[in-house]
């Protein structure tokens, strides 16, 4: 029973941490401004930053798979 509770808690914590990281990356990419206040150049830069983060996550995932 203890293992099941730990697995559920770990899944919840993992989701919360991932959500926090995603929001942090979004704030950093947008220079801390809400999306409505961004200029077109800032929006383009934020989209570029999101793409870079996406590629970095994919690379990390592939690296973990190769390491198995």
C-alpha positions, 0 to 999 in steps of 0.5 A, a space after each residue: 500500500 505504501 508503494 502505491 501511495 508513493 507512486 501517486 504522490 511522485 506523479 503529482 509532484 512530477 506534474 507540479 514541477 513540470 508545470 512550474 518549469 513550463 511557466 517559468 520558461 514562458 515568463 523568462 521567454 516573454 521577459 515577464 510580461 503577459 502575452 497581451 503586452 508583448 510586441 511582435 518582435 518579443 512574441 517572435 523571440 518568445 516562440 523561438 525560446 519555446 522551440 529551443 526548450 522543446 528541442 532541448 527536452 527532446 534531446 534530453 529524452 533521447 539521451 536518456 533512452 540511449 543511456 539505458 
